[in-house]
Amino acid sequence: MQVAVFILVVLVLVALSGALVRLVRLPLPVLQIAMGAALAWPARGLHVEIDPELFLLVFIPPLLFADAFAAPKRELVALRGPILDLAIGLVFFTIVGFGYALHWLVPSIPLVVAFALAAVLSPTDAVAVSSIVDRNIVPARLMHILEGESLLNDASGLVMFRFAVAAALTGSFSFAAASLSFLYAVAAGILAGMAALFVAAKALQLLNRIGGVPAEAQVLVMILVPFVSYLGAEHIGASGILAAVTAGLLTGVSGMFRFLGVSARMQTMSLWSTLSFVFNGALFILLGLQFPDIIRKVPPELSSRHWIIEPVLTVLLLTLCLIGLRFLWIWIGDMAGAMAARLGKRKAEPFGLRVRLAGSVAGVRGAITLAGILSLPLTLQDGSPFPARDVVIFLAAGVIICSLAIASLALPKIARGLVEPGEDLAAAEERRARVGAANAAIARIESIANEAGEGGAVEARLAVADSIVAGYRRRIAASDEADEARAEAREASRLELELRAAGIEAERAALRAMFLSREINDHTMRALFSEITLTEALLKQRRDRK
């Protein structure tokens, strides 16, 4: 019963945060962490112990799958060089640089444990990045790089974290063995994601052949894909995170959606949207619930002189160290890319100073960092306590908070003015696609309408075709490059949407009146309301794009 009440409380807070974020000037993740911390801060506040393995299984696969599915594949492929450079190269650079800096700043932390903390701090949080970084103020190229990096560096960071923990437990480390294990974890993780997607496609194909299968059964297959891919990869000692990301990246291009009915497709997209919002919110609220207990237990190694100032200053210095290492790596990679472009006689596209700084500050840490560091073992193999465990957990939690705070406050100021005013390239591409698709539809409809027929059948076909073609021509006019033509088309479209909305409201009122007068039953009313709601959703989508 307590678990059920706790889940309901978290869900209520998630819904409440969605409303409060409109009133307060805070990114949604920061607000949700603050709400969780406020719930746990009093002496008798709410507290929950997180099982790191369960935490990773429940939250991380579906969220990374959803982010990977929504990621722009074309841009990720085009920017694969800088993305892999950050997702792999920067991880190793951070482990070495931050590990030595931490050991120097806090000598009580053994070097191998410092490397473990550096490894778990190297991944950026895909959820936090997309929630904090405003696409309207950050250049699209940088945003795509940040998205791609945050999807891939979780695997490399956590794999290296496991190696560092194993070295701390055994007291030995083999670079050759670690390299081979890393390559196996990456390759097997990718294959596990592809295998899970193949199995899901076959399952959907089988359900499609059976016929009459409820759409909910097909939706459930899609929901299980990230979990199956994650568990399958973990079972063979590979990266479950990379498996879930691979499945998400390949879902859209695999063609498996052709095995889903129209209803199942709509339900899948709607359900994934809801689950992403709920899981994102619950994840950050759970993070907030952990922080008060961690902060109360300030390790004595960090508070020998000043109980508050010294721990806060240490966390701030470590966060700035991470940002500095990230800035240095981006700068080196940018210069190397520009030099390679000149040698290859290609056009160089280096980032400016402010873009590099924005990319450095945007590398926030989040859920995976905390879940990873909480998974540290309590004891070594000889039964002695794991060295500096409380210290690194405290520092990891502090860096998460500090990185989120710095990004929330500094990023809007750094990025202001980086995006030139004018039509968004994505919007222009969408406009061209709409015109091309509408012209193709018009040509096909006119071809069918002009086919041979007899008498009234031809006239009826032409009348219907003219009505349909008129709608396509209005769509083309609304996308016309001429401002005057577009303005006229948009005004006509606005009036059409207004009239259609009024008609829908009248339909809804009439159905409600017929139900109250018992002319129709509730089953009929729900069926017709569902159709009206779908039409209303399509109109809202059109209105939002105006």
PEWOJO-V660539 format. One record per residue. RES is the residue in one letter. OMEGA is omega in degrees with one decimal (999 if undefined). Layout:
RES OMEGA
RES OMEGA
//
This chain:
M 179.7
Q 178.6
V 179.3
A 178.8
V 179.2
F 179.3
I 179.2
L 178.4
V 179.6
V 179.5
L 177.1
V 179.2
L 177.4
V 178.2
A -179.5
L 179.3
S 177.5
G 177.0
A -176.6
L -177.1
V 176.7
R -175.1
L -177.4
V -178.4
R 178.3
L 171.9
P -175.8
L 179.2
P 179.7
V 178.4
L -178.4
Q 175.6
I 178.8
A 179.2
M 177.6
G 178.8
A 179.0
A -179.9
L -176.1
A -171.4
W -178.7
P -177.6
A 179.3
R -179.9
G -178.7
L 178.6
H 179.4
V 176.4
E -179.5
I 170.0
D -173.5
P -179.1
E 178.4
L 178.7
F 179.7
L -177.4
L -173.0
V -170.0
F -167.5
I -178.2
P -178.7
P -179.1
L 178.6
L 175.8
F -179.9
A 179.0
D 179.4
A 178.7
F -177.7
A -176.9
A 178.4
P -173.0
K -178.4
R -178.9
E 179.2
L 178.2
V -179.6
A -177.3
L -175.5
R -179.8
G 179.3
P 179.1
I 178.8
L 177.8
D 179.1
L -174.2
A -179.2
I -177.6
G -179.3
L 178.6
V 179.9
F 177.8
F 179.5
T -179.5
I -178.1
V -176.2
G -178.2
F -179.8
G 178.8
Y 179.1
A 179.4
L 179.4
H 177.8
W -177.3
L 179.4
V -174.5
P -179.9
S 177.9
I 177.1
P -174.8
L -178.2
V 175.8
V 175.5
A 176.3
F 178.2
A 178.2
L 178.4
A -179.5
A -177.7
V 175.6
L -176.6
S 179.3
P 170.9
T -175.4
D -177.8
A -178.5
V -179.0
A 179.7
V -177.8
S -180.0
S -175.6
I -174.6
V -179.6
D -178.2
R -178.6
N -177.9
I -178.9
V 178.2
P -174.9
A -178.9
R 179.0
L -179.3
M 178.9
H 178.5
I 179.5
L 178.8
E -179.6
G 179.1
E -175.8
S 176.7
L -172.2
L -173.4
N 174.8
D -178.2
A -177.8
S -179.9
G -177.4
L 176.5
V 178.5
M 176.1
F 178.8
R 177.8
F -178.8
A 178.4
V 178.1
A 177.4
A 178.3
A -178.7
L -174.6
T -178.0
G 179.7
S -179.7
F 178.1
S -178.9
F -179.4
A 180.0
A 179.2
A 179.6
S 178.7
L 179.0
S 179.2
F 179.2
L 178.3
Y -178.6
A -179.0
V -176.5
A -179.8
A 177.2
G 177.5
I 179.9
L 179.0
A 176.9
G 178.3
M 179.6
A 178.8
A 179.0
L 177.9
F 179.0
V 179.4
A 179.2
A 178.1
K 178.4
A 178.2
L 178.6
Q 178.8
L 178.1
L -179.9
N 179.1
R 179.8
I 178.5
G 178.9
G 179.7
V 179.9
P 179.3
A -178.8
E 178.3
A 177.1
Q 178.4
V -179.2
L 176.9
V 179.9
M -179.1
I -176.5
L -174.4
V -178.3
P -179.4
F 178.8
V -179.8
S -179.9
Y -178.1
L 179.0
G 179.0
A 179.7
E -178.8
H -179.0
I 176.4
G 179.2
A -179.6
S 177.8
G 179.1
I 179.3
L 177.3
A 178.9
A 178.6
V 179.1
T 178.7
A 178.9
G -179.4
L -174.6
L -176.8
T -176.4
G -176.1
V -177.2
S -178.9
G -176.3
M 180.0
F 178.7
R 178.0
F 178.7
L 173.2
G -178.6
V -179.5
S 180.0
A 178.2
R -179.1
M -179.9
Q -179.9
T -178.7
M -179.9
S -178.4
L 178.9
W 178.1
S 179.0
T -179.4
L 179.0
S 179.6
F -177.5
V -177.8
F 176.5
N -178.4
G -179.9
A -179.9
L -177.4
F 175.5
I 176.3
L 175.0
L 178.8
G 179.1
L -177.8
Q -169.3
F -178.8
P -179.5
D 178.2
I -177.0
I 179.1
R -176.6
K 179.2
V -177.7
P -179.9
P 178.8
E -177.6
L -175.9
S -178.2
S -177.9
R -178.2
H -172.2
W -176.1
I -171.6
I -175.0
E 177.5
P -179.4
V 179.8
L 178.3
T 179.2
V -179.6
L 179.7
L 179.1
L 177.5
T 177.5
L 176.4
C 177.2
L 179.1
I 179.2
G 177.6
L 178.9
R 179.0
F -179.2
L -179.3
W 178.3
I 179.6
W 178.8
I 179.1
G 178.7
D 179.2
M 178.8
A 177.9
G 178.3
A 179.8
M 178.5
A 178.6
A 179.2
R 179.0
L 178.2
G 179.4
K 174.6
R -179.6
K 179.7
A 178.0
E -178.7
P 174.4
F 172.3
G -177.9
L -177.3
R 178.3
V 176.6
R 179.3
L 177.4
A 178.1
G 178.9
S -179.0
V -176.8
A 179.7
G -176.8
V 177.9
R -176.6
G -166.7
A -175.9
I 177.5
T -178.1
L 179.9
A 179.6
G -176.2
I 176.8
L -180.0
S 176.7
L 178.9
P -179.7
L -175.2
T 172.6
L -177.8
Q 179.3
D 178.2
G 178.4
S -178.5
P 177.1
F -173.0
P 172.7
A -177.5
R -179.1
D -178.4
V -176.4
V 175.5
I 178.1
F -178.7
L 178.6
A 178.1
A 179.5
G 179.5
V 176.8
I -179.1
I -175.8
C 180.0
S 176.2
L -178.6
A -179.1
I 179.5
A -178.5
S -176.1
L -170.8
A -172.6
L 178.1
P -180.0
K -179.4
I -172.5
A -177.1
R 178.1
G -179.9
L 179.4
V -179.5
E 177.1
P -178.4
G -177.7
E 177.7
D -179.7
L 178.9
A 178.5
A 177.8
A 178.3
E 178.8
E 179.3
R 179.2
R 179.1
A 179.5
R -179.5
V 179.6
G 179.8
A -179.7
A 177.9
N 177.5
A 179.5
A 179.5
I -179.4
A -179.4
R -178.7
I 179.1
E 178.3
S 179.1
I -177.4
A -177.1
N 177.5
E -176.6
A 177.5
G -177.7
E 169.4
G -174.8
G 179.8
A 179.5
V -179.3
E 179.5
A -179.6
R -179.9
L 179.9
A 179.1
V 179.6
A 178.9
D 179.7
S -179.2
I -178.8
V 178.9
A 177.4
G 177.6
Y -179.8
R 175.8
R 178.0
R 178.5
I 179.7
A 179.4
A 179.3
S -178.9
D -178.5
E 179.3
A -175.4
D -176.8
E 179.2
A 179.6
R -179.9
A 179.7
E -179.9
A 179.9
R 177.5
E 177.2
A 178.9
S 178.6
R 179.1
L 178.0
E 179.2
L 179.4
E 179.9
L 178.3
R 178.1
A 177.7
A 177.7
G 178.9
I 179.1
E 177.6
A 176.3
E -177.6
R -179.8
A -179.6
A 178.5
L 179.2
R 179.2
A 178.7
M 178.3
F -179.6
L 178.4
S 176.5
R 173.2
E 176.4
I 178.4
N -175.6
D 179.0
H 177.2
T -179.2
M -179.3
R 180.0
A -179.4
L 176.3
F 178.4
S 177.8
E 179.9
I -179.9
T 177.9
L 177.8
T 179.7
E 178.4
A 177.7
L 177.5
L 178.8
K 178.4
Q 177.2
R -178.7
R -179.2
D -177.6
R 179.7
K 999
//
